[in-house]
Amino acid sequence: IGGHRFFTKIAPVQALWEEILGEDFISVPRLSRIHYDGKYFDYPLKAWNALSGLGPINAVRIVLSYLKARLRPSEVEENFEQWVTNRFGKRLYEIFFKTYTEKVWGIPCTEIRAEWAAQRIQGLSLARAILNATAIQRRSNTIKSLINEFRYPRLGPGQMWEACRDRLREMGSQVLMRHRATEITCANGVATGVRALTPDGPQYFPADHVISTTDLRTLVGALEPAPPPAVTHAAEGLRYRDFLVVALILETENLFPDNWIYIHTPGVKVGRIQNFNNWSAAMVPEPGRTCLGMEYFCFEGDGQWASRDEDLIALATAELEQLGIVPPGLVRDGAVIRMPKAYPIYDAEYRTHLEGVRGWIDPIPNLHTVGRNGMHKYNNQDHSMLTAMMAVWNMQGASHDIWEVNTDFEYHEEQRLEPPAGERQRGAA
């Protein structure tokens, strides 16, 4: 749910994507912009575009604010506000970072840890944006946030997992659908099996290894026997931001060329608008129509999450028209999709809670936690998949430290990320 560009410099991940998808792995031009105060700005920010679009008075204020930040930076970079201000200046931070970020996370920027900023916009600053705009950087060193093209499954990311399932079955592996894991049994310091609810009732599956991508709060609650209260308390302290998308069908096409538009304009709840037509035309099978995904960030159980679908569709329609992105009267239908625990929150206490959980699960040698929620780490898609691949390689005898894979590390290790001999053999995974 939501947009996921397929871009990586990690060779094994790229090879896996191409192997699974083949000709259905298409190339898509990237165009994303920011909507602010009725105007569009390049995303990621390009210095000249932002300065000219905001007008001469704001431009002077931004430059002076940036120079002040460079001459007298905050010596402490503990939170998002400090981290971004040091690299963009206070004025640009307030215009293009503060409102949107607090809309996404639902907490003040001063309560978001600097690690999140470092992972999501690593290597980017106002100076770097100027270099990018003037094409001084070489393509091989392009910061991931600045790519101009990405790959994408023709029918969306779900197609990759369907193709992967089919490939595994062709290789003789068993893939069980509609099975919900409810408990992980442990004995003598190792995981011994998984209990699940299946279409045929409860079943138990003995296991040599268990790989978990579920959120750590759920994982800890599923362990049997139960961990000590301190571990359970730490897991319950981990927080998540939930997500819903209102898909609107409009009786028009070629609305705008962007893959998505970030909504920094105050006064509306929508955070981002996707144009699925511009990801892949095959995702909108009916000619002459457009499908837009209006993305909202909330907490499970709050007023927005609990709203009726028809009320959310009405809200999304009204905000789309309020922003002036489409004229009134074009929306013909809509649907709502909710996704709990979409984003692990990096609040002031998350690291303490995470360490408390890891202190219990890390010593279990055959329990492998991977992915964004499995590690409470705001990973990009390629890094999430790399953690899963590393888990398999470790099961085959390698000794990768999965926790060293962060969201946007500098790729200096990619030549060392080779699977053990025989990893591609039939049934290895």
C-alpha positions in Angstrom: 0.0 0.0 0.0 1.4 3.3 -1.0 4.1 4.0 -3.5 7.3 1.9 -3.5 10.0 2.7 -6.1 12.3 -0.2 -7.0 15.8 1.4 -6.9 18.9 -0.1 -5.4 22.7 -0.2 -5.7 22.7 -3.6 -3.9 23.5 -6.1 -6.7 21.9 -9.2 -5.1 18.7 -7.4 -4.5 18.6 -6.0 -8.0 19.3 -9.4 -9.4 16.5 -11.0 -7.4 14.0 -8.4 -8.6 14.9 -9.0 -12.2 14.9 -12.7 -11.8 11.4 -12.8 -10.3 9.7 -10.2 -12.6 11.5 -10.5 -15.9 9.8 -8.5 -18.7 7.2 -7.3 -16.2 9.9 -5.2 -14.5 9.3 -1.9 -16.3 11.2 1.4 -16.2 9.3 4.4 -14.9 10.3 8.1 -15.1 10.3 9.7 -11.7 8.5 12.9 -11.2 7.4 14.0 -7.7 6.6 17.5 -6.6 5.6 19.4 -3.5 2.3 21.3 -3.3 2.6 24.4 -1.1 0.5 27.5 -1.0 -1.1 26.8 -4.4 2.3 26.3 -6.1 4.3 23.3 -7.2 8.0 22.8 -6.2 10.4 20.1 -7.2 10.8 17.1 -5.0 13.5 16.5 -3.8 14.1 20.2 -3.3 16.1 22.0 -6.0 17.5 25.2 -4.8 16.7 27.5 -7.7 13.2 26.1 -8.1 12.4 26.6 -4.4 13.9 30.1 -4.1 12.3 31.4 -7.3 8.9 29.9 -6.5 8.8 31.3 -3.0 9.5 34.9 -4.2 12.5 37.2 -3.6 11.7 38.1 0.0 11.4 34.5 1.1 14.5 33.6 -1.0 16.6 36.2 0.9 15.3 34.9 4.2 16.0 31.3 3.3 19.6 32.1 2.2 20.3 34.2 5.3 18.8 31.5 7.5 20.9 28.8 5.8 24.1 30.9 6.2 23.3 31.4 9.8 22.8 27.6 10.3 26.2 27.0 8.6 28.0 29.6 10.6 26.4 28.7 13.9 24.9 25.2 13.7 23.2 23.5 16.6 25.9 21.6 18.4 23.4 19.0 19.4 21.6 16.9 16.8 19.2 14.8 18.8 15.9 15.5 17.0 14.6 16.0 13.5 14.3 19.8 13.8 17.9 20.2 14.8 19.2 17.8 12.1 17.2 19.5 9.2 17.9 23.0 10.4 21.6 22.5 10.4 21.5 21.4 6.7 18.7 23.6 5.3 18.4 26.5 7.6 15.4 27.3 9.9 13.3 29.1 7.3 13.4 26.3 4.7 12.8 23.7 7.5 9.6 25.5 8.5 8.3 25.8 5.0 9.1 22.4 3.5 9.8 20.0 6.4 8.0 20.9 9.6 4.3 20.8 8.5 4.5 17.7 6.4 6.6 15.7 8.8 4.3 16.4 11.8 1.3 15.5 9.6 3.0 12.2 8.8 4.1 11.3 12.3 1.5 13.0 14.5 4.1 14.2 16.9 6.2 17.4 17.1 9.5 17.4 15.1 11.3 18.0 18.3 10.2 14.5 19.5 11.3 12.7 16.4 14.8 11.3 16.7 17.5 12.6 14.4 18.2 9.0 13.2 15.1 9.1 11.1 16.1 12.2 9.3 19.6 10.7 8.7 18.1 7.6 7.2 15.5 9.2 5.0 17.4 12.2 3.6 21.0 11.1 4.2 23.5 13.1 2.3 21.0 15.8 1.2 21.3 19.4 2.1 20.7 22.8 0.5 24.3 22.8 -0.8 23.9 19.3 -2.2 20.6 20.3 -3.8 22.4 23.1 -5.6 25.0 20.7 -6.9 22.4 18.4 -8.1 20.5 21.2 -9.9 23.7 22.2 -11.7 24.5 18.6 -12.7 27.9 18.7 -11.0 27.5 15.3 -9.4 28.3 12.2 -11.4 25.4 9.7 -11.9 27.3 7.0 -10.0 27.3 9.1 -6.9 23.7 10.2 -7.1 22.0 10.3 -3.7 19.1 7.9 -3.6 16.6 10.7 -2.8 17.6 12.4 -6.1 17.1 9.5 -8.6 15.3 10.4 -11.9 14.1 6.9 -12.9 13.1 3.7 -11.1 11.9 0.2 -11.9 8.4 -1.0 -11.1 6.3 -4.2 -11.5 3.8 -3.7 -14.3 0.9 -4.5 -12.1 2.2 -3.1 -8.9 4.4 -4.5 -6.1 1.9 -7.3 -5.3 2.8 -8.8 -8.6 6.3 -9.5 -7.4 5.1 -11.5 -4.5 2.6 -13.4 -6.6 5.4 -14.3 -9.1 7.7 -15.2 -6.2 5.0 -17.6 -4.8 4.5 -19.2 -8.2 8.2 -19.6 -8.7 8.7 -21.3 -5.3 5.9 -23.7 -6.0 7.4 -24.6 -9.3 10.6 -25.4 -7.5 8.7 -27.7 -5.2 8.4 -25.5 -2.1 5.2 -25.3 -0.2 3.7 -21.8 0.3 0.7 -21.7 2.6 -1.8 -18.9 2.1 -4.6 -17.8 4.5 -2.6 -19.0 7.5 -2.2 -16.6 10.4 0.6 -17.3 12.8 -0.5 -16.8 16.4 2.3 -18.3 18.5 6.0 -19.1 18.4 7.0 -21.9 20.7 10.4 -21.9 22.3 12.3 -24.4 24.4 15.9 -24.6 25.7 16.7 -21.2 24.2 15.6 -21.9 20.6 12.4 -21.5 18.6 10.8 -24.9 18.0 7.7 -24.2 16.0 4.8 -22.0 15.0 1.1 -22.3 15.8 -1.3 -20.8 13.2 -5.0 -20.4 12.4 -5.7 -22.0 9.1 -8.8 -22.6 6.9 -8.9 -26.1 8.5 -8.5 -24.8 12.1 -5.5 -24.4 14.4 -2.3 -26.2 13.3 1.2 -26.5 14.7 4.3 -26.4 12.4 7.6 -27.6 13.8 10.5 -25.4 12.7 14.2 -25.4 12.4 14.2 -21.7 11.8 11.6 -18.9 12.1 11.8 -15.7 10.1 9.5 -13.0 11.3 8.5 -9.7 9.5 5.7 -8.8 11.9 6.1 -5.9 14.3 8.1 -6.5 17.4 5.2 -5.7 19.7 3.2 -8.6 18.1 6.2 -10.9 18.0 7.0 -10.6 21.7 3.3 -11.1 22.5 3.3 -14.3 20.4 6.3 -16.0 22.2 5.6 -19.0 24.3 6.6 -19.2 27.0 6.0 -15.5 27.6 9.1 -13.3 28.1 9.6 -11.4 31.4 7.3 -8.4 32.1 10.2 -6.0 31.4 10.5 -7.3 27.9 6.8 -7.2 27.3 6.7 -3.6 28.7 9.5 -2.6 26.3 7.7 -4.1 23.3 4.4 -2.3 24.3 6.4 0.9 24.4 7.3 0.7 20.7 4.9 3.0 18.8 3.7 2.9 15.2 2.0 5.3 12.8 -0.9 3.9 10.9 -1.9 4.6 7.3 -4.9 4.6 5.1 -5.4 5.4 1.4 -8.6 6.6 -0.2 -8.5 5.5 -3.8 -10.6 7.9 -6.0 -11.7 7.0 -9.5 -12.0 10.1 -11.7 -13.6 10.4 -15.1 -10.6 12.0 -16.8 -7.0 11.2 -17.6 -3.7 13.0 -17.8 -4.5 15.0 -14.7 -0.8 15.7 -13.8 2.5 14.0 -14.8 3.7 13.2 -11.3 4.0 9.7 -9.7 2.9 11.5 -6.5 2.5 14.9 -5.0 3.6 15.7 -1.4 1.0 18.0 0.2 2.8 20.6 2.4 -0.1 23.0 2.2 -1.5 23.6 5.7 -5.3 23.2 6.2 -5.8 19.8 4.7 -5.2 16.3 6.2 -4.0 14.5 3.1 -0.3 14.0 3.1 0.5 12.7 -0.3 -1.4 12.0 -3.5 -0.5 9.2 -5.9 -1.4 9.0 -9.5 -1.4 5.3 -10.2 -1.7 5.9 -14.0 1.9 7.3 -13.9 3.3 4.3 -12.1 2.0 1.8 -14.7 -0.8 2.3 -17.2 -1.7 -1.4 -16.7 -2.8 -0.6 -13.1 -5.8 1.4 -14.4 -7.4 -0.9 -16.9 -10.3 1.3 -18.0 -9.3 3.9 -20.6 -10.2 7.5 -19.9 -10.1 7.2 -16.2 -7.6 8.1 -13.5 -7.1 6.4 -10.1 -5.6 8.7 -7.4 -4.5 7.5 -4.0 -5.1 10.1 -1.3 -2.8 9.1 1.6 -3.7 9.9 5.2 -1.5 9.2 8.3 -3.3 8.4 11.6 -3.3 6.3 14.7 -5.3 3.1 14.8 -8.5 3.8 16.7 -8.5 7.6 16.3 -11.3 9.5 14.7 -9.9 9.4 11.2 -9.1 5.7 11.3 -12.5 4.9 12.7 -14.4 7.1 10.2 -16.9 5.4 7.8 -15.5 4.7 4.4 -18.1 7.0 2.7 -17.1 9.9 5.0 -13.4 9.4 4.1 -14.2 9.3 0.4 -16.1 12.6 0.8 -13.2 14.1 2.8 -10.7 13.1 0.1 -12.8 14.4 -2.7 -13.3 17.7 -0.9 -9.6 18.1 -0.2 -8.6 17.2 -3.7 -10.9 20.0 -5.0 -9.9 22.4 -2.3 -6.2 22.1 -3.3 -7.2 23.0 -6.9 -5.6 19.8 -8.3 -8.8 18.8 -10.1 -11.9 20.7 -11.0 -15.1 19.7 -9.1 -17.4 16.9 -10.3 -14.8 14.4 -11.7 -14.8 11.8 -8.9 -17.0 8.8 -9.8 -16.2 6.3 -7.1 -13.9 5.5 -4.2 -12.6 2.9 -1.8 -10.6 2.9 1.5 -7.7 0.6 2.4 -6.3 0.7 5.9 -2.8 -0.5 7.0 -2.0 -0.6 10.7 1.5 -0.3 11.9 2.8 1.1 8.6 5.6 3.1 10.1 7.8 2.5 13.2 8.0 5.7 15.1 11.4 7.0 16.2 10.3 8.9 19.4 12.5 9.8 22.3 12.2 6.4 24.0 12.2 4.0 21.0 15.9 3.1 21.2 15.6 2.1 24.9 12.5 0.0 24.2 14.1 -1.6 21.1 17.2 -2.6 23.1 15.0 -4.1 25.8 13.3 -6.3 23.1 16.5 -7.2 21.4 18.1 -8.3 24.6 15.5 -11.1 24.7 15.1 -12.1 21.1 18.7 -11.7 19.8 20.0 -14.7 21.9 17.5 -17.0 20.2 19.8 -18.2 17.4 17.1 -19.5 15.0 14.6 -16.7 15.3 15.4 -14.1 12.6 13.6 -10.7 12.6 13.8 -8.9 9.3 12.3 -6.0 7.5 10.9 -2.6 8.6 8.6 -3.7 11.4 10.6 -6.9 12.2 13.5 -4.6 13.2 11.5 -1.4 14.1 13.7 0.3 11.5 12.4 2.7 8.9 14.1 0.8 6.0 13.8 1.4 2.4 12.4 -1.5 0.4 15.7 -2.8 -0.9 17.3 -2.8 2.6 14.3 -4.6 4.0 14.7 -7.3 1.4 18.5 -7.4 2.0 17.9 -8.2 5.7 15.7 -11.2 4.6 18.3 -12.4 2.2 21.0 -12.1 4.8 18.9 -14.1 7.2 18.8 -17.0 4.7 22.5 -16.7 4.0 23.1 -16.9 7.8 21.0 -20.0 8.0 23.3 -21.5 5.4 26.4 -20.7 7.4 27.2 -17.0 6.8 27.6 -14.5 9.7 26.1 -11.2 8.5 25.0 -8.8 11.1 21.5 -7.9 9.9 21.2 -5.0 12.2 24.1 -3.2 10.5 21.9 -2.8 7.4 20.5 0.7 7.9 18.0 2.6 5.7 20.5 4.3 3.4 24.0 3.1 4.1 26.7 4.2 1.7 26.8 1.0 -0.3 30.5 0.5 0.4 29.8 -3.0 1.5 27.8 -4.1 -1.6 30.8 -6.0 -3.1 31.0 -8.1 0.1 27.3 -8.9 0.1 27.6 -12.2 -1.7 25.5 -15.2 -0.9 27.2 -18.4 0.2 28.0 -21.0 -2.5 25.0 -22.9 -3.5 22.5 -20.2 -2.4 20.7 -20.4 -5.8 20.4 -24.1 -5.7 17.0 -25.7 -5.9 15.2 -25.4 -2.6 18.0 -23.4 -0.9 15.5 -20.8 0.4 
